[in-house]
Amino acid sequence: MLVYGDTGVGKSSLVKYAAEDESLASLTIECLSSKSYSELIEDGIRKLVEVREIKKTTSLSAGAEVEASGKVPFLLTLKGKLQGKVGRESEFEVINKPPLDVLLEAMQIANKKLIIFDNFQNITSESDRLLIAQTLEFLADRSASTGDIKAVVIGIAEDASSLLGGSGSFQRRTTEVGVPRMPDDEIAEILNRGFSKLGIGISPAIISKLVFYSDGFPYFGHLLGLQVARAVRREGSIFAAESMVETALARAVRDVDKSYNDRTRRAFEAGGEVQPRRRILEILSMSDKREWRSADVIAAYEDRFEKRADYAFLHTSLAQLTDVKHGAILSRSGTRNSYIYRFSDPQMRPYLRLTAFGK
């Protein structure tokens, strides 16, 4: 299975709760750009086995079911203790087996039924990405011999093919699940239900404001709701007043990734009358769109600020907002004269709403 979508929309939580509902004990492997496929598999093994001894041997005659094209496969010899509840550890030893086979054997003994490769977008090596795709194919084809162990790949992407790619045979063996941002009415329902359980009264206008700042991200919805509830309790009240909300928003900003502050500082001009980069980010942060062409930005600029005879300065500023020097706030795709701009990190928009432009 492939699970994809924006950062912070609840992909990992969805898989976690779905596994719990199906009583599937899972093993999560965090994907890091610094680690190869074999190192990721070893990470999984070490989560299950208290390793005492491990060594690798290369072999030209015996290879794993899953291996990188053109690479010499290696085999593992491992001695250790299978981790479990206190007093229930058991010895675990394998000799000259491919790493994936070792992992699957340990999972079967530990009664784990699901491998989760989380944050897969961090894997940039094409060969390692291919190996993950081959692993999913292998598990789909060998369910009887593996004890029907399943695999889920979770990552930030606009679609499944850009997340993992792979052959047509791989795509036929997987289920693709796109996780969109949460609709405004669902964010509002979560907030209303939470405040109701706490016995806190809150007006529809304030709920609408919190929904706007959340921008479809459950993380921001929960964060803002928590801070408002705390502000109400500090005041000894049972009703959320507007002044309490402003205090809660300020506290919520401090809980957000500190790197956002550095990036926006680099993006904004230090001075000047027009400050086009700041104006562009104000337009985009307050918009209900998720992507923009240059013409969209120009039209919004005219509505919000002023009409100009020449908009070369806006094109230049849009390009600057995609480079690291200016915080890489935006990303762009397409070809010259038809670029499409998006926030490089979708959570930057709710951050800008909370800090610079939303009040």
C-alpha positions in Angstrom: 0.0 0.0 0.0 1.1 3.6 -0.8 -0.2 6.4 1.4 0.6 9.9 0.2 -0.4 13.5 0.8 0.8 16.8 2.2 2.9 17.0 5.4 0.8 17.1 8.5 -2.5 15.7 7.2 -2.4 12.6 9.3 -1.0 9.9 7.0 1.0 8.1 9.7 -1.8 8.4 12.2 -4.3 7.0 9.6 -2.1 3.9 9.1 -1.5 3.5 12.8 -5.2 3.5 13.7 -6.2 1.3 10.7 -3.6 -1.3 11.8 -4.9 -1.2 15.4 -8.5 -1.6 14.1 -7.4 -4.7 12.2 -5.3 -6.0 15.1 -2.2 -5.9 13.0 1.0 -5.5 15.0 3.3 -3.3 13.0 7.0 -2.5 12.7 7.8 1.1 11.7 11.1 1.9 9.8 11.9 5.6 9.6 13.4 6.4 6.2 16.4 8.7 6.4 18.3 10.1 3.4 21.6 9.0 5.0 20.6 5.3 5.0 20.6 2.8 2.2 18.0 0.1 1.7 20.1 -2.5 3.5 20.6 -0.2 6.4 16.9 0.5 6.7 16.2 -3.3 6.8 18.9 -3.7 9.4 17.2 -0.9 11.5 14.0 -3.0 11.3 15.9 -6.1 12.4 17.4 -4.3 15.4 14.0 -3.1 16.5 13.0 -6.8 16.9 16.3 -8.4 17.9 18.8 -7.5 20.6 21.8 -8.2 18.4 24.9 -9.7 20.0 26.8 -10.4 16.8 26.2 -9.6 13.1 28.4 -9.9 10.1 27.9 -9.5 6.3 29.3 -11.7 3.6 29.0 -11.1 -0.1 28.1 -13.8 -2.5 28.0 -14.1 -6.2 26.2 -17.4 -6.3 23.4 -16.7 -3.7 21.4 -13.6 -3.7 18.4 -12.1 -2.0 15.0 -12.1 -3.6 15.2 -8.4 -3.6 18.5 -6.8 -4.8 19.7 -3.7 -6.6 20.4 -4.2 -10.2 24.2 -4.5 -10.8 25.0 -4.8 -7.1 26.6 -7.8 -5.4 24.1 -9.1 -2.8 25.2 -9.7 0.7 24.1 -12.2 3.3 23.7 -11.8 7.1 24.9 -14.0 9.9 23.3 -12.8 13.1 23.1 -13.9 16.7 20.9 -12.3 19.2 17.8 -12.4 21.4 14.4 -11.7 20.0 12.9 -8.9 22.0 9.6 -9.4 23.8 7.9 -9.1 27.1 10.1 -9.5 30.2 10.9 -13.1 30.8 9.8 -14.1 27.3 12.9 -13.4 25.2 14.1 -16.1 23.0 17.4 -16.8 21.2 17.5 -15.8 17.6 20.2 -17.0 15.2 20.4 -17.0 11.4 23.3 -17.9 9.1 23.9 -16.6 5.6 20.5 -15.2 4.8 19.5 -12.1 2.8 18.6 -9.2 5.2 15.0 -9.1 4.1 14.6 -12.8 4.8 16.1 -12.2 8.3 13.7 -9.4 9.0 10.6 -11.4 7.8 11.7 -14.4 9.9 12.0 -12.2 13.0 8.7 -10.6 12.3 6.9 -13.9 12.0 8.4 -15.0 15.4 7.4 -11.7 16.9 3.9 -11.9 15.3 4.4 -8.6 13.5 2.2 -8.4 10.4 2.9 -5.0 8.9 6.1 -3.2 7.9 5.7 0.6 7.7 8.3 2.6 5.7 7.5 6.1 7.0 8.8 9.5 5.6 9.7 7.8 2.4 10.2 11.1 0.6 13.5 11.3 2.4 14.9 8.5 0.2 16.5 10.1 -2.8 18.6 7.2 -4.2 16.8 5.7 -7.2 18.3 2.2 -6.5 17.0 2.3 -2.9 13.6 3.5 -4.0 13.5 0.6 -6.6 14.4 -1.9 -3.8 11.5 -0.7 -1.7 9.2 -1.2 -4.7 10.6 -4.6 -5.3 10.0 -5.4 -1.6 6.3 -4.6 -2.0 6.2 -6.8 -5.1 7.9 -9.6 -3.2 5.6 -9.5 -0.3 2.5 -9.4 -2.5 3.7 -12.5 -4.5 5.0 -14.5 -1.5 2.2 -13.9 1.1 1.9 -17.7 1.9 5.6 -18.1 2.7 5.9 -14.8 4.6 2.9 -15.4 6.9 1.0 -12.7 4.9 3.2 -9.9 6.1 2.1 -6.6 4.4 4.0 -3.4 3.7 3.0 0.3 3.7 5.0 3.1 2.2 4.1 6.6 3.6 5.4 9.8 2.2 4.8 13.4 1.2 3.8 13.5 -2.5 1.1 14.8 -4.8 0.5 11.3 -6.2 1.6 7.7 -5.8 3.8 7.6 -8.9 5.8 10.6 -7.8 6.3 9.0 -4.4 7.6 5.6 -5.4 7.3 5.2 -9.2 8.0 1.6 -10.2 6.9 -0.7 -12.9 3.4 -1.5 -14.0 3.6 -4.8 -12.2 4.4 -3.0 -9.0 1.4 -0.7 -9.4 -0.9 -3.6 -10.0 0.1 -5.1 -6.7 -0.4 -2.1 -4.5 -3.3 0.0 -3.2 -2.9 3.7 -3.4 -4.4 6.0 -0.8 -4.2 9.7 -1.1 -4.8 11.6 2.2 -6.1 15.1 1.5 -6.2 18.1 3.8 -9.1 17.9 6.2 -12.2 19.8 5.0 -13.1 23.0 7.0 -16.3 21.5 8.3 -14.4 18.5 9.8 -11.9 20.7 11.5 -14.8 22.7 12.9 -16.5 19.6 14.1 -13.3 18.4 15.9 -13.0 21.8 17.6 -16.6 22.0 18.6 -16.6 18.5 20.0 -13.4 19.1 22.0 -14.7 22.3 23.5 -18.0 20.7 24.3 -16.3 17.8 26.2 -14.4 20.3 28.2 -17.5 22.3 29.0 -16.2 25.4 27.3 -18.5 27.7 25.3 -17.2 29.2 22.1 -18.8 31.3 19.4 -19.1 30.2 15.8 -17.1 33.3 14.8 -14.1 32.1 16.9 -14.4 28.6 15.5 -14.3 30.0 12.0 -11.2 31.9 12.9 -9.5 28.8 14.2 -10.5 26.8 11.1 -9.0 29.5 8.9 -5.7 29.4 10.8 -5.6 25.6 10.6 -5.8 25.6 6.8 -6.9 22.0 6.6 -4.1 20.6 8.9 -5.4 18.6 11.9 -2.1 19.4 13.6 -2.8 23.1 13.7 -6.4 22.5 14.6 -5.5 20.5 17.7 -2.7 22.9 18.6 -4.9 26.0 18.4 -7.8 24.2 20.2 -5.4 23.2 23.0 -4.0 26.7 23.5 -7.5 28.2 23.5 -8.7 25.7 26.1 -5.6 26.4 28.3 -6.2 30.2 28.0 -9.9 29.7 29.1 -8.8 27.6 32.1 -6.1 30.1 33.1 -8.8 32.8 33.2 -11.0 30.6 35.4 -13.8 31.0 32.8 -16.1 28.6 30.9 -16.3 30.7 27.7 -13.7 31.5 25.1 -13.5 35.3 24.7 -11.7 37.0 21.7 -8.9 38.2 24.0 -8.2 34.7 25.1 -8.0 33.5 21.5 -5.3 36.2 20.7 -3.2 35.0 23.7 -3.7 31.4 22.5 -2.5 32.2 19.0 0.6 33.8 20.3 1.4 30.7 22.4 0.7 28.4 19.5 3.2 30.2 17.3 5.9 29.4 19.8 5.1 25.7 19.5 5.6 25.7 15.7 8.8 24.7 14.0 11.4 27.5 14.7 12.8 27.1 11.2 9.7 28.8 9.8 10.7 32.0 11.6 14.2 32.0 10.1 12.9 31.3 6.6 10.3 34.1 6.7 12.9 36.5 8.0 15.1 35.7 5.0 12.1 36.0 2.7 10.9 39.4 3.8 12.6 42.6 2.7 14.5 44.5 5.5 12.9 47.8 4.3 11.5 49.7 1.4 8.1 51.1 0.6 6.8 48.3 -1.7 8.4 45.1 -0.4 7.1 42.8 -3.1 8.2 39.5 -1.6 6.3 40.3 1.6 3.3 41.4 -0.4 3.4 38.2 -2.5 3.4 36.1 0.6 0.5 38.0 2.1 -1.5 37.4 -1.1 -0.7 33.7 -1.2 -1.2 33.1 2.6 -4.6 34.7 2.6 -5.8 33.0 -0.6 -7.9 29.9 -0.7 -6.0 28.4 -3.6 -3.1 25.9 -3.3 -1.2 26.9 -6.5 -0.8 30.0 -8.5 0.5 31.2 -11.9 2.2 34.5 -12.3 -1.1 35.9 -13.8 -3.0 34.9 -10.7 -0.5 36.7 -8.5 -0.6 39.8 -10.6 -4.4 39.9 -10.6 -4.5 39.5 -6.8 -1.8 42.1 -6.4 -4.0 44.6 -8.3 -7.0 43.8 -6.2 -5.1 44.0 -2.9 -2.6 46.8 -3.5 -2.3 48.7 -6.8 -2.1 48.5 -10.5 1.2 48.9 -12.2 2.3 49.3 -15.8 5.1 46.9 -15.5 5.2 43.7 -13.3 8.7 42.6 -13.9 9.5 43.2 -10.3 6.8 40.6 -9.3 8.3 38.0 -11.6 11.7 38.6 -10.1 10.3 38.4 -6.5 8.5 35.2 -7.2 11.7 33.6 -8.5 13.6 34.9 -5.4 11.1 33.2 -3.1 12.0 29.8 -4.6 15.8 30.1 -3.7 17.4 29.2 -0.5 18.9 32.6 0.1 15.3 33.9 0.5 14.0 31.0 2.6 12.8 28.8 -0.3 9.3 29.6 0.8 7.9 28.6 -2.6 8.5 25.9 -5.1 7.7 26.1 -8.8 7.1 23.6 -11.6 6.5 23.8 -15.3 8.3 25.7 -18.0 9.3 29.3 -18.3 6.3 31.6 -18.9 4.0 29.0 -17.5 5.4 28.3 -14.0 3.1 27.1 -11.3 4.0 28.2 -7.8 3.2 26.4 -4.5 4.3 26.7 -0.9 7.3 24.3 -0.7 6.1 23.3 2.8 2.3 23.4 2.9 2.4 24.2 6.6 4.1 27.5 5.9 0.8 29.1 4.9 -0.9 28.5 8.3 2.3 29.7 10.0 2.1 33.0 7.9 -1.5 33.4 8.8 -0.7 33.0 12.4 2.2 35.4 12.5 2.4 37.9 9.7 -0.9 38.3 7.9 -3.8 36.7 9.6 -4.6 39.2 12.3 
